[in-house]
Amino acid sequence: MMNSNANQRPERQRRLCIHNNVLFGIKDVRKSMASVSNARSLLCTGPHHEYPVPKCLSFSLLKVLDAATVRFYEFPIEVVELIFLRYLAFTYNGKLPASISKLRNLEYLIVQQYLSILSFEACRSYLPMEIWEMGKLRHLQVMGSDLPDPSSDSVLFISARSCTKKVLEKIPKLKRLGIQVELALDVPTKPLCCFDHLGYKLESLKCVIANPKVVVAQRLPVSIFELRYLRKVTLAGLGLPWHDMRSFGKLPLLEVLKLRCNACRGPVWRTDEVRFRELRYLLLEDVDVANWYADCYSFPMLEYLSIRHCYKLQKIPLEFGKMVGFGTTRTLKKVELVDCGESVVASAKQIVEERVKLGNESLQVYVKSSADDRKLKS
């Protein structure tokens, strides 16, 4: 598929969109692609391809190469000659070569991995030291990979250890950071010590413990709550006590809070003693909280509440249905319930009814389960 200028000759096309199956099977298509030397963007669509795809990278002026659904078993070395590239995405399990740094204009680098039966270390994708020479790089997403220590020629093996003080000092303007911790491999005593070195401009933080131990609760360092620009936090597997969430209320700009898969542990969460002043979106997913307490001012700016697979939760705080001053119901627009108990659904219905009585009919409640989908609308 070419761009909308269908009357142009193929060699004048600037944007190409190729389905993986066509790219793999038809030689004439690959020959036609080779003739479009002026192309600036190449997008490969379709599901992830399970077989190696012939490389057709004779586009010297290419700026965008999105081949995330194409699996490469060897690094496509032709890529490093595309010196005008600004966006590069592909699927590859091996080691990136040092020559990747030749892409001086690259702003987005995304390297995905495919499933492999090889050992953990054998299928790791490593980043070369030269990654620090790519001055225009704004977005780096390399699954299962490690940042090299900028002070040595070695490459670290553990992703959490990659976030050392020396590494993070190289990216003081970092705004988004995702960390996956392997407890069996990372430092067992303080796996979250990397948070002590985060730049103050960080806006989005995601921390996932891949193999959490139910009996071991992690503790977040105090330094996290000094990140005054933090707007989005996603946690999973940490097993934090619920009272630790009070500290997140101190973050003045926090708008999104996602607590997934044992992020917090315990039967009671009291938010009636804390204010999340700017929080717009709250997600609770696969956490074991049973009793949740709140008041009308706990979430004064909340717009979207999502509760998924929280099988022990008894109900949503009925305070969400009250209208007091600039309390929660002034802003709450949507509640999503996925595979929750009937008592939780009943409390949501009660909240909707309470709001209708008070003249507020803007709240929508969506109830989803493996059996059916329902919508309660005030």
C-alpha positions as a Python dict, from the first residue, in 0.01 Angstrom:
ca = {
    (1, 'M'): (0, 0, 0),
    (2, 'M'): (135, 338, -99),
    (3, 'N'): (31, 676, 37),
    (4, 'S'): (-277, 873, -70),
    (5, 'N'): (-107, 1015, -380),
    (6, 'A'): (-203, 713, -584),
    (7, 'N'): (-138, 884, -915),
    (8, 'Q'): (231, 920, -841),
    (9, 'R'): (482, 679, -983),
    (10, 'P'): (599, 416, -729),
    (11, 'E'): (953, 549, -718),
    (12, 'R'): (818, 886, -599),
    (13, 'Q'): (630, 746, -302),
    (14, 'R'): (742, 876, 39),
    (15, 'R'): (552, 633, 264),
    (16, 'L'): (527, 256, 229),
    (17, 'C'): (310, 17, 429),
    (18, 'I'): (382, -352, 370),
    (19, 'H'): (207, -656, 521),
    (20, 'N'): (452, -908, 663),
    (21, 'N'): (316, -1203, 465),
    (22, 'V'): (357, -1015, 137),
    (23, 'L'): (704, -907, 232),
    (24, 'F'): (798, -1265, 306),
    (25, 'G'): (650, -1444, 11),
    (26, 'I'): (646, -1235, -304),
    (27, 'K'): (976, -1150, -474),
    (28, 'D'): (812, -902, -711),
    (29, 'V'): (696, -696, -414),
    (30, 'R'): (1048, -684, -277),
    (31, 'K'): (1178, -575, -617),
    (32, 'S'): (916, -299, -632),
    (33, 'M'): (1018, -185, -286),
    (34, 'A'): (1379, -161, -392),
    (35, 'S'): (1277, 81, -669),
    (36, 'V'): (1119, 324, -423),
    (37, 'S'): (1447, 482, -326),
    (38, 'N'): (1295, 811, -210),
    (39, 'A'): (1079, 657, 63),
    (40, 'R'): (1098, 829, 401),
    (41, 'S'): (879, 589, 603),
    (42, 'L'): (845, 210, 595),
    (43, 'L'): (581, 41, 810),
    (44, 'C'): (551, -337, 838),
    (45, 'T'): (203, -441, 952),
    (46, 'G'): (35, -764, 1052),
    (47, 'P'): (92, -1008, 1339),
    (48, 'H'): (439, -1099, 1459),
    (49, 'H'): (604, -1310, 1191),
    (50, 'E'): (749, -1640, 1313),
    (51, 'Y'): (999, -1678, 1030),
    (52, 'P'): (1294, -1464, 924),
    (53, 'V'): (1192, -1202, 671),
    (54, 'P'): (1418, -1109, 379),
    (55, 'K'): (1580, -772, 442),
    (56, 'C'): (1485, -496, 198),
    (57, 'L'): (1658, -192, 336),
    (58, 'S'): (1778, -6, 27),
    (59, 'F'): (1623, 323, 138),
    (60, 'S'): (1906, 564, 202),
    (61, 'L'): (1670, 854, 286),
    (62, 'L'): (1452, 659, 528),
    (63, 'K'): (1354, 843, 847),
    (64, 'V'): (1101, 600, 996),
    (65, 'L'): (1142, 222, 1000),
    (66, 'D'): (872, 43, 1198),
    (67, 'A'): (937, -331, 1172),
    (68, 'A'): (827, -423, 1525),
    (69, 'T'): (627, -718, 1391),
    (70, 'V'): (922, -855, 1194),
    (71, 'R'): (1147, -1108, 1367),
    (72, 'F'): (1520, -1085, 1292),
    (73, 'Y'): (1746, -1376, 1388),
    (74, 'E'): (2054, -1177, 1289),
    (75, 'F'): (2097, -805, 1336),
    (76, 'P'): (2010, -628, 1005),
    (77, 'I'): (2345, -454, 968),
    (78, 'E'): (2211, -255, 672),
    (79, 'V'): (2016, -48, 923),
    (80, 'V'): (2323, 137, 1049),
    (81, 'E'): (2370, 287, 701),
    (82, 'L'): (2032, 461, 723),
    (83, 'I'): (2186, 770, 876),
    (84, 'F'): (1869, 980, 851),
    (85, 'L'): (1665, 743, 1067),
    (86, 'R'): (1476, 907, 1351),
    (87, 'Y'): (1252, 615, 1448),
    (88, 'L'): (1357, 248, 1452),
    (89, 'A'): (1155, -47, 1584),
    (90, 'F'): (1213, -419, 1525),
    (91, 'T'): (1214, -759, 1701),
    (92, 'Y'): (1550, -915, 1782),
    (93, 'N'): (1696, -1120, 2069),
    (94, 'G'): (2066, -1070, 2012),
    (95, 'K'): (2328, -813, 2099),
    (96, 'L'): (2310, -471, 1939),
    (97, 'P'): (2637, -383, 1762),
    (98, 'A'): (2848, -82, 1854),
    (99, 'S'): (2782, 52, 1504),
    (100, 'I'): (2427, 137, 1609),
    (101, 'S'): (2580, 466, 1725),
    (102, 'K'): (2622, 564, 1357),
    (103, 'L'): (2254, 656, 1365),
    (104, 'R'): (2327, 1005, 1497),
    (105, 'N'): (1978, 1135, 1416),
    (106, 'L'): (1791, 852, 1589),
    (107, 'E'): (1537, 973, 1846),
    (108, 'Y'): (1333, 656, 1908),
    (109, 'L'): (1485, 308, 1943),
    (110, 'I'): (1251, 18, 2021),
    (111, 'V'): (1381, -340, 2023),
    (112, 'Q'): (1129, -609, 2118),
    (113, 'Q'): (1201, -973, 2197),
    (114, 'Y'): (1039, -1295, 2080),
    (115, 'L'): (981, -1600, 2297),
    (116, 'S'): (1277, -1836, 2316),
    (117, 'I'): (1357, -2166, 2488),
    (118, 'L'): (1716, -2056, 2541),
    (119, 'S'): (1848, -1987, 2888),
    (120, 'F'): (1786, -1651, 3054),
    (121, 'E'): (2133, -1515, 2980),
    (122, 'A'): (2152, -1663, 2630),
    (123, 'C'): (1847, -1473, 2509),
    (124, 'R'): (1940, -1137, 2663),
    (125, 'S'): (1981, -836, 2442),
    (126, 'Y'): (2272, -618, 2549),
    (127, 'L'): (2328, -250, 2485),
    (128, 'P'): (2676, -139, 2375),
    (129, 'M'): (2873, 139, 2542),
    (130, 'E'): (2828, 348, 2228),
    (131, 'I'): (2461, 398, 2315),
    (132, 'W'): (2578, 701, 2515),
    (133, 'E'): (2709, 864, 2196),
    (134, 'M'): (2359, 892, 2048),
    (135, 'G'): (2294, 1247, 2162),
    (136, 'K'): (1948, 1286, 2001),
    (137, 'L'): (1801, 968, 2151),
    (138, 'R'): (1481, 1058, 2338),
    (139, 'H'): (1303, 724, 2377),
    (140, 'L'): (1485, 396, 2446),
    (141, 'Q'): (1285, 75, 2487),
    (142, 'V'): (1484, -248, 2471),
    (143, 'M'): (1309, -538, 2642),
    (144, 'G'): (1518, -749, 2879),
    (145, 'S'): (1826, -536, 2823),
    (146, 'D'): (2077, -352, 3035),
    (147, 'L'): (2233, -11, 3018),
    (148, 'P'): (2613, -20, 3017),
    (149, 'D'): (2807, 154, 3291),
    (150, 'P'): (2938, 471, 3123),
    (151, 'S'): (3266, 449, 3318),
    (152, 'S'): (3377, 108, 3192),
    (153, 'D'): (3375, -119, 2889),
    (154, 'S'): (3173, -390, 3060),
    (155, 'V'): (2803, -459, 3017),
    (156, 'L'): (2602, -538, 3326),
    (157, 'F'): (2380, -846, 3335),
    (158, 'I'): (2102, -738, 3569),
    (159, 'S'): (1854, -474, 3461),
    (160, 'A'): (1795, -326, 3806),
    (161, 'R'): (2169, -289, 3854),
    (162, 'S'): (2183, -93, 3532),
    (163, 'C'): (2022, 198, 3714),
    (164, 'T'): (2338, 294, 3898),
    (165, 'K'): (2430, 644, 4002),
    (166, 'K'): (2684, 670, 3718),
    (167, 'V'): (2431, 561, 3458),
    (168, 'L'): (2150, 785, 3577),
    (169, 'E'): (2382, 1084, 3603),
    (170, 'K'): (2427, 1049, 3226),
    (171, 'I'): (2056, 1113, 3175),
    (172, 'P'): (1969, 1391, 3423),
    (173, 'K'): (1671, 1502, 3213),
    (174, 'L'): (1513, 1156, 3214),
    (175, 'K'): (1134, 1185, 3224),
    (176, 'R'): (1017, 823, 3189),
    (177, 'L'): (1169, 515, 3350),
    (178, 'G'): (1057, 152, 3369),
    (179, 'I'): (1243, -99, 3585),
    (180, 'Q'): (1192, -475, 3604),
    (181, 'V'): (1347, -642, 3908),
    (182, 'E'): (1441, -1011, 3923),
    (183, 'L'): (1474, -1090, 4295),
    (184, 'A'): (1672, -1407, 4227),
    (185, 'L'): (1932, -1208, 4035),
    (186, 'D'): (1927, -854, 4169),
    (187, 'V'): (2084, -739, 4492),
    (188, 'P'): (1875, -930, 4751),
    (189, 'T'): (1910, -680, 5036),
    (190, 'K'): (1809, -356, 4860),
    (191, 'P'): (1668, -434, 4513),
    (192, 'L'): (1512, -88, 4495),
    (193, 'C'): (1822, 109, 4591),
    (194, 'C'): (1840, 235, 4231),
    (195, 'F'): (1559, 478, 4317),
    (196, 'D'): (1805, 676, 4525),
    (197, 'H'): (1966, 804, 4204),
    (198, 'L'): (1665, 913, 4002),
    (199, 'G'): (1678, 1255, 3840),
    (200, 'Y'): (1448, 1516, 3986),
    (201, 'K'): (1278, 1577, 3648),
    (202, 'L'): (1130, 1226, 3632),
    (203, 'E'): (760, 1236, 3540),
    (204, 'S'): (672, 868, 3492),
    (205, 'L'): (795, 571, 3697),
    (206, 'K'): (710, 203, 3651),
    (207, 'C'): (854, -63, 3881),
    (208, 'V'): (771, -433, 3841),
    (209, 'I'): (909, -720, 4048),
    (210, 'A'): (886, -1011, 3807),
    (211, 'N'): (909, -1292, 4062),
    (212, 'P'): (767, -1150, 4387),
    (213, 'K'): (795, -1341, 4712),
    (214, 'V'): (472, -1318, 4906),
    (215, 'V'): (652, -1333, 5241),
    (216, 'V'): (888, -1047, 5152),
    (217, 'A'): (755, -691, 5138),
    (218, 'Q'): (973, -433, 4968),
    (219, 'R'): (1014, -81, 5102),
    (220, 'L'): (1028, 222, 4879),
    (221, 'P'): (1311, 463, 4957),
    (222, 'V'): (1212, 806, 5082),
    (223, 'S'): (1389, 962, 4781),
    (224, 'I'): (1093, 868, 4556),
    (225, 'F'): (869, 1113, 4736),
    (226, 'E'): (1114, 1393, 4666),
    (227, 'L'): (1042, 1367, 4291),
    (228, 'R'): (825, 1676, 4272),
    (229, 'Y'): (749, 1641, 3899),
    (230, 'L'): (628, 1280, 3919),
    (231, 'R'): (290, 1251, 3745),
    (232, 'K'): (249, 879, 3679),
    (233, 'V'): (339, 579, 3899),
    (234, 'T'): (286, 210, 3818),
    (235, 'L'): (381, -55, 4075),
    (236, 'A'): (356, -435, 4062),
    (237, 'G'): (484, -717, 4282),
    (238, 'L'): (629, -504, 4562),
    (239, 'G'): (394, -623, 4837),
    (240, 'L'): (396, -282, 5006),
    (241, 'P'): (185, -228, 5317),
    (242, 'W'): (-115, -15, 5227),
    (243, 'H'): (-21, 258, 5471),
    (244, 'D'): (284, 332, 5253),
    (245, 'M'): (42, 477, 4999),
    (246, 'R'): (-5, 777, 5226),
    (247, 'S'): (333, 905, 5113),
    (248, 'F'): (217, 917, 4750),
    (249, 'G'): (-36, 1176, 4858),
    (250, 'K'): (260, 1407, 4915),
    (251, 'L'): (348, 1411, 4545),
    (252, 'P'): (199, 1744, 4433),
    (253, 'L'): (154, 1657, 4062),
    (254, 'L'): (61, 1286, 4075),
    (255, 'E'): (-221, 1225, 3824),
    (256, 'V'): (-205, 850, 3751),
    (257, 'L'): (-157, 571, 4006),
    (258, 'K'): (-166, 206, 3895),
    (259, 'L'): (-135, -68, 4159),
    (260, 'R'): (-110, -409, 3997),
    (261, 'C'): (-48, -772, 4098),
    (262, 'N'): (42, -759, 4467),
    (263, 'A'): (173, -403, 4446),
    (264, 'C'): (30, -360, 4795),
    (265, 'R'): (-70, -625, 5045),
    (266, 'G'): (-311, -632, 5335),
    (267, 'P'): (-686, -636, 5405),
    (268, 'V'): (-734, -265, 5481),
    (269, 'W'): (-660, 51, 5284),
    (270, 'R'): (-743, 377, 5456),
    (271, 'T'): (-753, 675, 5222),
    (272, 'D'): (-976, 872, 5457),
    (273, 'E'): (-658, 999, 5621),
    (274, 'V'): (-482, 1120, 5305),
    (275, 'R'): (-545, 1348, 5005),
    (276, 'F'): (-445, 1262, 4649),
    (277, 'R'): (-496, 1620, 4539),
    (278, 'E'): (-429, 1591, 4163),
    (279, 'L'): (-501, 1221, 4098),
    (280, 'R'): (-714, 1170, 3785),
    (281, 'Y'): (-680, 796, 3729),
    (282, 'L'): (-666, 515, 3986),
    (283, 'L'): (-624, 146, 3898),
    (284, 'L'): (-645, -143, 4145),
    (285, 'E'): (-572, -478, 3981),
    (286, 'D'): (-507, -816, 4144),
    (287, 'V'): (-456, -675, 4494),
    (288, 'D'): (-591, -839, 4809),
    (289, 'V'): (-754, -540, 4979),
    (290, 'A'): (-1089, -628, 5139),
    (291, 'N'): (-1193, -308, 5316),
    (292, 'W'): (-1132, 31, 5154),
    (293, 'Y'): (-1212, 347, 5342),
    (294, 'A'): (-1231, 697, 5196),
    (295, 'D'): (-1403, 1029, 5246),
    (296, 'C'): (-1537, 1288, 5005),
    (297, 'Y'): (-1203, 1467, 4987),
    (298, 'S'): (-964, 1172, 4944),
    (299, 'F'): (-964, 1206, 4563),
    (300, 'P'): (-1091, 1557, 4483),
    (301, 'M'): (-987, 1546, 4114),
    (302, 'L'): (-1046, 1176, 4032),
    (303, 'E'): (-1207, 1115, 3691),
    (304, 'Y'): (-1154, 743, 3624),
    (305, 'L'): (-1160, 456, 3875),
    (306, 'S'): (-1074, 105, 3751),
    (307, 'I'): (-1097, -205, 3973),
    (308, 'R'): (-993, -535, 3816),
    (309, 'H'): (-977, -885, 3964),
    (310, 'C'): (-989, -764, 4325),
    (311, 'Y'): (-1178, -1069, 4450),
    (312, 'K'): (-1158, -988, 4822),
    (313, 'L'): (-1283, -630, 4798),
    (314, 'Q'): (-1620, -591, 4969),
    (315, 'K'): (-1733, -260, 4826),
    (316, 'I'): (-1637, 77, 4681),
    (317, 'P'): (-1647, 348, 4947),
    (318, 'L'): (-1996, 497, 4935),
    (319, 'E'): (-1841, 840, 4983),
    (320, 'F'): (-1786, 835, 4607),
    (321, 'G'): (-2161, 895, 4578),
    (322, 'K'): (-2175, 1203, 4796),
    (323, 'M'): (-2153, 1561, 4675),
    (324, 'V'): (-1977, 1786, 4923),
    (325, 'G'): (-1797, 2101, 4811),
    (326, 'F'): (-1539, 2000, 4554),
    (327, 'G'): (-1537, 1635, 4659),
    (328, 'T'): (-1476, 1332, 4439),
    (329, 'T'): (-1817, 1315, 4272),
    (330, 'R'): (-1772, 1659, 4122),
    (331, 'T'): (-1513, 1514, 3883),
    (332, 'L'): (-1566, 1135, 3873),
    (333, 'K'): (-1684, 1036, 3524),
    (334, 'K'): (-1621, 665, 3486),
    (335, 'V'): (-1593, 355, 3705),
    (336, 'E'): (-1478, 26, 3551),
    (337, 'L'): (-1530, -304, 3733),
    (338, 'V'): (-1374, -619, 3587),
    (339, 'D'): (-1447, -958, 3747),
    (340, 'C'): (-1538, -806, 4083),
    (341, 'G'): (-1774, -949, 4345),
    (342, 'E'): (-2147, -882, 4348),
    (343, 'S'): (-2114, -667, 4660),
    (344, 'V'): (-1874, -437, 4473),
    (345, 'V'): (-2119, -410, 4183),
    (346, 'A'): (-2401, -341, 4429),
    (347, 'S'): (-2202, -59, 4590),
    (348, 'A'): (-2138, 93, 4247),
    (349, 'K'): (-2510, 84, 4174),
    (350, 'Q'): (-2579, 250, 4508),
    (351, 'I'): (-2329, 525, 4425),
    (352, 'V'): (-2500, 589, 4091),
    (353, 'E'): (-2842, 609, 4258),
    (354, 'E'): (-2712, 847, 4523),
    (355, 'R'): (-2567, 1076, 4259),
    (356, 'V'): (-2896, 1080, 4065),
    (357, 'K'): (-3079, 1190, 4378),
    (358, 'L'): (-2835, 1478, 4413),
    (359, 'G'): (-2884, 1586, 4052),
    (360, 'N'): (-2556, 1455, 3911),
    (361, 'E'): (-2610, 1221, 3616),
    (362, 'S'): (-2266, 1221, 3456),
    (363, 'L'): (-2116, 906, 3612),
    (364, 'Q'): (-2089, 592, 3399),
    (365, 'V'): (-2020, 252, 3552),
    (366, 'Y'): (-1906, -38, 3335),
    (367, 'V'): (-1927, -391, 3476),
    (368, 'K'): (-1729, -653, 3289),
    (369, 'S'): (-1697, -1023, 3358),
    (370, 'S'): (-1625, -1344, 3175),
    (371, 'A'): (-2001, -1393, 3149),
    (372, 'D'): (-2124, -1059, 3021),
    (373, 'D'): (-2065, -686, 3001),
    (374, 'R'): (-2302, -444, 3165),
    (375, 'K'): (-2325, -68, 3181),
    (376, 'L'): (-2484, 129, 3461),
    (377, 'K'): (-2540, 488, 3361),
    (378, 'S'): (-2679, 753, 3587),
}
